[in-house]
């Protein structure tokens, strides 16, 4: 960190209690009569959460606007008009989600703005805090809508006639929320207008918690491949068909599914994961041998070659099982997203900030998707993780310790100062 940034950072105070209070206020926006909490994208609860965030922003003197994709943007001016340093995450949640997922990134950014204002410090670059629209994808089954539009990403997965669980179309839902779907493409930000993007987030895994580190520097966001596999056997009477005469689709699937953990261990890397999360059986009757078994396979890793290696190993195992039972198998690809590596320049600045704050940190990949996945396709992007106690997330039991909330915000602040002191990622101080 250069002398100007270091001296300025010494004047700033991060308040853990203020962070926690703001998280509590946003969390309560999703409270329900049955005791659960949720802010599903474009719901009244989501709107209330945004209103609370907006009020916090106004009190800090930040300007506010919503872009054509429904992203909420709070801005603190710098000495120059652009490029801006962006900090962001999301406020929408899964059903009965936790207090920290997404919201922490937005609130930590507010805390940075508060610390800068209290010190009467003006950064060279403007700072924009972005609440991205519909990161979770609960409403329509595909997430990161706002960040996809903002970064000029692939929008082909989003259709005007996508329906939610109540049969209401995306266009109608977003229109009621004040967003014109046909104009979402206008939200794209130019590369020249962005100095860097940082997303603070809870880890949603147990690595930092296990290591005893308050901060993580994200190296990459895992790619994912999803397939639907159908095994066809022969439905028959469960009582009258001898075991040697059966062609059981479920039993065939079970043979290879049971070996999935060993396949990942043999062909994957440290953070590789694979999951069979859904199984459908036909005819699904207590006294009928399953004639058809359809299940999903999901593989995630930070290296696309590793994902493909696990995929091939699974298919080899499935081929052996099918050959032994006399069944047949076919597959249909549901999704294939390449991993996204975080920008080396931004990662280096986060590492310097950790050292300046005196925090040991872990460098680790993210197995979960984040808006940073989309942003990394266009802008210099980095992520700061703080630990989830026990690795629990997407749950009301989600928890992050106050001292870790503070540590993440302190590292975020110093990272912003590091980035602000540089002209760009070609700066010689990298």
C-alpha positions as CSV (number, residue, x, y, z in Angstrom):
1,X,0.0,0.0,0.0
2,X,1.4,3.4,-0.9
3,X,1.9,6.1,1.8
4,X,-1.1,8.1,1.0
5,X,-3.4,5.1,1.1
6,X,-1.8,3.8,4.3
7,X,-2.1,7.1,6.1
8,X,-5.7,7.5,5.1
9,X,-6.6,4.0,6.1
10,X,-5.3,4.6,9.6
11,X,-8.0,7.2,10.1
12,X,-10.9,5.0,9.2
13,X,-13.0,3.1,11.6
14,X,-15.1,0.0,10.7
15,X,-18.0,-0.6,13.1
16,X,-19.0,-4.2,13.5
17,X,-22.2,-3.3,15.5
18,X,-23.3,-1.0,12.7
19,X,-22.8,-3.8,10.1
20,X,-24.8,-6.2,12.2
21,X,-27.6,-3.7,12.8
22,X,-28.0,-3.0,9.1
23,X,-28.0,-6.7,8.3
24,X,-30.7,-7.2,11.0
25,X,-32.8,-4.4,9.5
26,X,-32.6,-5.9,6.0
27,X,-33.3,-9.4,7.3
28,X,-36.5,-8.3,9.0
29,X,-37.8,-7.1,5.7
30,X,-38.4,-10.7,4.7
31,X,-40.1,-11.8,8.0
32,X,-43.2,-13.9,7.7
33,X,-45.9,-14.9,10.1
34,X,-44.7,-18.5,10.2
35,X,-41.3,-17.4,11.5
36,X,-39.4,-17.9,8.2
37,X,-37.6,-15.2,6.3
38,X,-37.2,-14.7,2.5
39,X,-36.8,-11.9,0.0
40,X,-37.5,-13.7,-3.2
41,X,-36.6,-11.6,-6.2
42,X,-39.2,-9.0,-7.2
43,X,-41.4,-9.8,-4.2
44,X,-42.8,-7.1,-1.8
45,X,-40.1,-8.3,0.7
46,X,-37.4,-7.8,-1.9
47,X,-38.7,-4.2,-2.5
48,X,-38.7,-3.5,1.3
49,X,-35.1,-4.7,1.5
50,X,-34.1,-2.4,-1.3
51,X,-36.0,0.5,0.4
52,X,-34.1,0.0,3.6
53,X,-30.8,-0.2,1.7
54,X,-31.7,3.0,-0.1
55,X,-32.5,4.8,3.1
56,X,-29.1,3.8,4.5
57,X,-27.5,5.1,1.3
58,X,-29.4,8.5,1.4
59,X,-28.3,9.1,5.0
60,X,-24.7,8.7,3.7
61,X,-25.3,11.3,1.0
62,X,-25.1,8.7,-1.8
63,X,-27.0,9.3,-5.0
64,X,-29.3,6.5,-6.1
65,X,-30.7,5.1,-9.3
66,X,-32.0,1.9,-10.8
67,X,-30.6,0.9,-14.2
68,X,-32.8,-0.7,-17.0
69,X,-32.2,-4.2,-15.6
70,X,-33.4,-3.3,-12.1
71,X,-30.0,-3.1,-10.5
72,X,-30.0,-0.6,-7.7
73,X,-26.9,1.6,-7.7
74,X,-25.7,4.0,-4.9
75,X,-22.8,6.3,-5.9
76,X,-20.2,8.3,-4.0
77,X,-18.4,10.8,-6.2
78,X,-14.6,10.9,-6.5
79,X,-12.2,13.4,-7.9
80,X,-12.8,12.1,-11.4
81,X,-16.0,11.1,-13.1
82,X,-14.8,7.7,-14.2
83,X,-13.7,5.0,-14.2
84,X,-15.6,3.9,-11.1
85,X,-14.7,1.3,-8.5
86,X,-17.6,-1.0,-8.1
87,X,-18.6,-3.0,-5.0
88,X,-21.7,-5.2,-5.1
89,X,-23.7,-8.2,-4.4
90,X,-27.4,-9.0,-4.0
91,X,-30.3,-8.7,-1.5
92,X,-32.6,-11.4,-2.9
93,X,-32.6,-14.7,-1.1
94,X,-33.7,-18.3,-1.4
95,X,-36.7,-19.6,0.5
96,X,-36.1,-19.2,4.3
97,X,-32.6,-18.0,3.5
98,X,-30.1,-16.6,5.9
99,X,-29.1,-13.1,7.0
100,X,-25.7,-12.8,5.4
101,X,-25.8,-14.4,1.9
102,X,-25.6,-11.5,-0.5
103,X,-26.7,-8.8,2.0
104,X,-23.3,-8.8,3.7
105,X,-21.6,-7.6,0.5
106,X,-24.0,-4.7,0.1
107,X,-23.8,-3.7,3.8
108,X,-20.0,-4.0,3.9
109,X,-19.9,-1.6,1.0
110,X,-22.1,0.8,2.9
111,X,-19.7,0.5,5.8
112,X,-16.8,1.5,3.6
113,X,-18.8,4.5,2.4
114,X,-19.6,5.4,6.0
115,X,-15.9,5.2,7.0
116,X,-14.8,7.3,4.1
117,X,-17.5,9.9,4.9
118,X,-16.6,10.0,8.6
119,X,-12.9,10.7,7.7
120,X,-14.0,13.3,5.1
121,X,-11.9,11.4,2.6
122,X,-12.5,11.8,-1.2
123,X,-11.3,9.0,-3.4
124,X,-9.8,9.6,-6.8
125,X,-12.3,7.3,-8.4
126,X,-16.0,7.3,-7.7
127,X,-17.4,4.4,-5.8
128,X,-20.6,2.7,-6.8
129,X,-22.4,0.1,-4.6
130,X,-24.5,-2.2,-6.7
131,X,-27.5,-4.3,-5.5
132,X,-27.8,-6.8,-8.4
133,X,-31.3,-7.9,-9.4
134,X,-32.3,-11.6,-9.0
135,X,-29.0,-13.3,-8.3
136,X,-30.5,-16.4,-6.7
137,X,-32.8,-17.3,-9.6
138,X,-35.5,-18.7,-7.3
139,X,-38.4,-17.0,-9.1
140,X,-37.7,-18.2,-12.7
141,X,-35.1,-20.9,-12.3
142,X,-32.1,-19.0,-13.7
143,X,-30.1,-16.5,-11.7
144,X,-27.7,-13.5,-12.1
145,X,-30.2,-11.6,-14.2
146,X,-29.0,-8.2,-13.2
147,X,-25.2,-8.9,-13.4
148,X,-25.7,-10.6,-16.7
149,X,-27.3,-7.5,-18.2
150,X,-24.8,-5.2,-16.5
151,X,-21.8,-7.0,-17.8
152,X,-23.2,-7.5,-21.3
153,X,-23.3,-11.2,-20.8
154,X,-25.3,-13.9,-22.5
155,X,-29.0,-13.2,-21.9
156,X,-30.3,-16.1,-24.1
157,X,-31.2,-18.1,-21.0
158,X,-33.7,-15.4,-20.0
159,X,-37.0,-15.3,-21.8
160,X,-39.9,-12.8,-21.5
161,X,-42.3,-15.7,-21.1
162,X,-40.5,-17.6,-18.4
163,X,-43.0,-18.5,-15.7
164,X,-42.7,-18.4,-11.9
165,X,-44.4,-21.0,-9.6
166,X,-47.7,-19.2,-9.8
167,X,-47.7,-19.2,-13.6
168,X,-46.9,-15.5,-13.9
169,X,-44.5,-14.5,-16.7
170,X,-41.2,-12.7,-16.3
171,X,-42.3,-9.7,-18.3
172,X,-45.3,-9.2,-16.1
173,X,-43.4,-9.7,-12.8
174,X,-40.6,-7.3,-13.7
175,X,-43.0,-4.8,-15.1
176,X,-44.9,-4.7,-11.8
177,X,-41.4,-4.1,-10.1
178,X,-40.8,-1.2,-12.5
179,X,-38.4,-3.0,-14.9
180,X,-39.0,-3.2,-18.7
181,X,-37.6,-6.5,-19.8
182,X,-37.1,-5.2,-23.4
183,X,-34.7,-2.6,-22.1
184,X,-32.5,-4.8,-19.9
185,X,-29.8,-4.8,-22.5
186,X,-29.4,-1.0,-22.0
187,X,-27.9,-1.7,-18.5
188,X,-24.6,-2.8,-19.9
189,X,-21.6,-0.8,-18.6
190,X,-18.7,0.0,-20.7
191,X,-15.3,-1.6,-19.9
192,X,-13.7,1.8,-19.9
193,X,-16.1,3.1,-17.2
194,X,-15.1,0.5,-14.6
195,X,-11.8,0.5,-12.8
196,X,-12.4,-2.7,-10.9
197,X,-15.2,-4.7,-9.3
198,X,-15.2,-6.3,-5.8
199,X,-17.8,-8.6,-4.4
200,X,-17.6,-9.3,-0.6
201,X,-19.5,-12.4,0.4
202,X,-19.9,-15.1,3.0
203,X,-18.0,-18.3,1.9
204,X,-21.0,-20.7,1.9
205,X,-18.6,-23.5,2.7
206,X,-16.5,-24.5,5.7
207,X,-12.9,-23.9,4.5
208,X,-12.3,-20.6,6.2
209,X,-14.1,-21.6,9.3
210,X,-12.0,-24.8,9.5
211,X,-8.8,-22.9,8.8
212,X,-9.6,-20.3,11.5
213,X,-9.1,-17.5,9.0
214,X,-11.3,-14.4,9.0
215,X,-10.8,-13.6,5.3
216,X,-10.5,-15.5,2.1
217,X,-9.2,-14.3,-1.3
218,X,-11.2,-16.0,-4.0
219,X,-9.1,-17.5,-6.8
220,X,-11.9,-18.6,-9.1
221,X,-15.6,-19.3,-9.3
222,X,-16.3,-22.9,-10.2
223,X,-17.7,-23.9,-13.5
224,X,-20.7,-26.3,-13.5
225,X,-22.0,-29.0,-15.9
226,X,-25.4,-30.5,-15.4
227,X,-26.8,-33.5,-17.2
228,X,-30.1,-35.4,-17.0
229,X,-29.4,-39.1,-17.4
230,X,-32.2,-41.6,-18.3
231,X,-31.8,-45.3,-17.7
232,X,-34.3,-47.6,-19.4
233,X,-34.8,-51.1,-18.0
234,X,-38.0,-53.2,-17.9
235,X,-40.9,-52.7,-15.6
236,X,-42.2,-56.0,-14.2
237,X,-43.9,-57.6,-11.3
238,X,-41.9,-57.2,-8.1
239,X,-43.1,-60.5,-6.6
240,X,-43.1,-62.8,-9.6
241,X,-39.9,-61.8,-11.4
242,X,-36.8,-63.6,-10.2
243,X,-33.7,-61.5,-9.4
244,X,-31.7,-63.1,-12.2
245,X,-34.4,-62.1,-14.7
246,X,-34.7,-58.5,-13.8
247,X,-33.6,-55.4,-15.8
248,X,-34.0,-52.9,-12.9
249,X,-33.4,-49.3,-14.0
250,X,-33.1,-48.0,-10.5
251,X,-30.7,-50.6,-9.3
252,X,-28.5,-49.9,-12.4
253,X,-28.5,-46.2,-11.6
254,X,-27.7,-46.9,-7.9
255,X,-24.5,-48.9,-8.8
256,X,-22.8,-45.9,-10.4
257,X,-24.3,-43.2,-8.2
258,X,-22.9,-45.0,-5.1
259,X,-19.5,-44.8,-6.7
260,X,-19.6,-41.1,-7.4
261,X,-17.6,-40.0,-4.2
262,X,-14.8,-42.4,-5.1
263,X,-14.8,-41.2,-8.7
264,X,-14.4,-37.6,-7.6
265,X,-11.6,-38.6,-5.2
266,X,-9.8,-40.5,-8.0
267,X,-10.3,-38.0,-10.8
268,X,-10.9,-34.7,-9.2
269,X,-8.9,-32.1,-7.3
270,X,-9.1,-30.7,-3.7
271,X,-12.3,-28.6,-4.3
272,X,-14.0,-30.8,-6.9
273,X,-17.6,-31.8,-6.2
274,X,-20.2,-33.9,-7.9
275,X,-23.8,-34.4,-6.9
276,X,-26.9,-36.4,-7.9
277,X,-29.6,-34.2,-6.6
278,X,-32.8,-35.4,-8.1
279,X,-34.0,-38.9,-8.9
280,X,-37.3,-39.8,-10.6
281,X,-38.5,-43.4,-10.9
282,X,-41.2,-44.8,-13.2
283,X,-43.7,-46.3,-12.4
284,X,-42.7,-45.4,-8.8
285,X,-44.9,-48.2,-7.4
286,X,-44.2,-50.4,-4.4
287,X,-44.8,-53.6,-6.2
288,X,-43.3,-52.8,-9.6
289,X,-39.7,-53.2,-10.7
290,X,-38.6,-49.7,-11.9
291,X,-38.6,-49.6,-15.7
292,X,-37.1,-46.1,-15.9
293,X,-34.8,-44.1,-13.7
294,X,-34.0,-40.4,-14.5
295,X,-31.6,-38.5,-12.5
296,X,-29.4,-35.4,-12.6
297,X,-25.6,-35.2,-12.4
298,X,-23.9,-32.0,-11.5
299,X,-20.1,-31.5,-11.5
300,X,-18.3,-28.4,-10.3
301,X,-14.7,-27.4,-10.3
302,X,-12.5,-24.4,-11.0
303,X,-10.9,-26.2,-13.9
304,X,-13.0,-27.2,-16.9
305,X,-10.6,-30.1,-17.8
306,X,-11.2,-31.6,-14.3
307,X,-14.9,-31.3,-14.7
308,X,-14.7,-33.2,-18.0
309,X,-12.4,-35.8,-16.5
310,X,-15.0,-36.6,-13.7
311,X,-17.8,-36.6,-16.3
312,X,-15.9,-39.2,-18.4
313,X,-15.2,-41.4,-15.4
314,X,-18.8,-41.4,-14.4
315,X,-19.9,-42.3,-17.9
316,X,-17.4,-45.2,-18.0
317,X,-18.8,-46.5,-14.7
318,X,-22.4,-46.1,-16.0
319,X,-21.5,-48.0,-19.2
320,X,-20.3,-50.9,-17.1
321,X,-23.4,-50.9,-15.0
322,X,-25.7,-50.7,-18.0
323,X,-23.9,-53.5,-19.8
324,X,-24.1,-55.8,-16.7
325,X,-27.9,-55.2,-16.2
326,X,-29.0,-55.1,-19.9
327,X,-30.5,-51.6,-19.5
328,X,-29.8,-48.7,-21.8
329,X,-28.8,-45.1,-20.9
330,X,-29.0,-41.7,-22.6
331,X,-28.1,-38.2,-21.4
332,X,-29.2,-34.7,-22.0
333,X,-27.1,-31.7,-21.2
334,X,-28.9,-29.1,-19.0
335,X,-26.1,-26.6,-18.5
336,X,-22.4,-26.1,-19.0
337,X,-20.8,-23.0,-17.6
338,X,-17.0,-22.5,-17.7
339,X,-15.2,-21.4,-14.5
340,X,-14.2,-17.8,-14.1
341,X,-10.8,-16.8,-12.7
342,X,-10.6,-13.7,-10.6
343,X,-8.3,-11.0,-11.9
344,X,-4.7,-11.3,-10.8
345,X,-4.3,-7.6,-10.3
346,X,-7.3,-7.3,-8.1
347,X,-6.4,-10.5,-6.2
348,X,-3.0,-9.1,-5.5
349,X,-4.5,-5.9,-4.1
350,X,-6.8,-7.9,-1.8
351,X,-3.8,-9.9,-0.6
352,X,-1.9,-6.6,0.2
353,X,-4.9,-5.3,2.1
354,X,-5.1,-8.5,4.2
355,X,-1.4,-8.1,5.1
356,X,-1.9,-4.4,5.9
357,X,-4.8,-5.3,8.2
358,X,-2.8,-8.1,9.9
359,X,-5.1,-10.9,8.8
360,X,-4.0,-14.4,7.8
361,X,-6.0,-15.5,4.8
362,X,-6.8,-18.4,2.6
363,X,-6.8,-18.4,-1.1
364,X,-9.6,-20.6,-2.3
365,X,-12.1,-21.1,-5.1
366,X,-15.8,-20.6,-4.8
367,X,-18.0,-23.6,-5.5
368,X,-21.1,-21.4,-5.5
369,X,-22.2,-19.0,-8.2
370,X,-22.0,-15.3,-7.6
371,X,-22.6,-12.1,-9.6
372,X,-18.8,-11.9,-9.8
373,X,-19.0,-14.8,-12.2
374,X,-20.7,-12.6,-14.8
375,X,-18.7,-9.5,-13.9
376,X,-15.4,-11.2,-14.4
377,X,-16.2,-11.7,-18.1
378,X,-16.0,-8.0,-18.7
379,X,-14.3,-6.2,-15.8
380,X,-11.2,-6.7,-13.5
381,X,-13.0,-8.6,-10.7
382,X,-12.2,-10.0,-7.3
383,X,-14.0,-11.5,-4.3
384,X,-13.5,-11.3,-0.6
385,X,-14.9,-14.1,1.5
386,X,-15.7,-14.2,5.2
387,X,-16.4,-17.4,7.0
388,X,-19.8,-19.1,7.5
389,X,-19.9,-20.8,10.9
390,X,-20.0,-24.5,10.2
391,X,-20.1,-23.9,6.5
392,X,-23.9,-23.4,6.7
393,X,-25.6,-21.2,4.1
394,X,-28.9,-20.9,2.3
395,X,-30.5,-21.5,5.7
396,X,-31.9,-19.6,8.6
397,X,-29.0,-21.1,10.6
398,X,-26.5,-19.2,8.5
399,X,-24.1,-17.3,10.8
400,X,-21.0,-15.2,10.5
401,X,-19.2,-13.9,13.6
402,X,-19.2,-10.1,14.2
403,X,-15.4,-10.0,14.3
404,X,-15.3,-11.7,10.8
405,X,-17.9,-9.2,9.4
406,X,-15.6,-6.4,10.6
407,X,-12.5,-8.1,9.2
408,X,-14.0,-8.4,5.8
409,X,-15.1,-4.8,5.7
410,X,-11.6,-3.7,6.8
411,X,-10.0,-5.6,4.0
412,X,-12.6,-4.3,1.6
413,X,-11.8,-0.7,2.6
414,X,-8.0,-1.2,2.2
415,X,-8.5,-2.9,-1.1
416,X,-10.5,0.0,-2.3
417,X,-7.7,2.4,-1.3
418,X,-5.1,0.1,-3.0
419,X,-7.1,0.1,-6.2
420,X,-7.8,3.8,-6.0
421,X,-4.1,4.6,-5.8
422,X,-3.5,2.8,-9.1
423,X,-4.2,3.9,-12.6
424,X,-5.2,0.4,-13.7
425,X,-4.3,-3.2,-13.9
426,X,-1.1,-2.4,-15.9
427,X,0.2,-0.2,-13.0
428,X,3.8,-1.0,-12.2
429,X,2.9,-1.6,-8.5
430,X,1.2,-4.9,-9.2
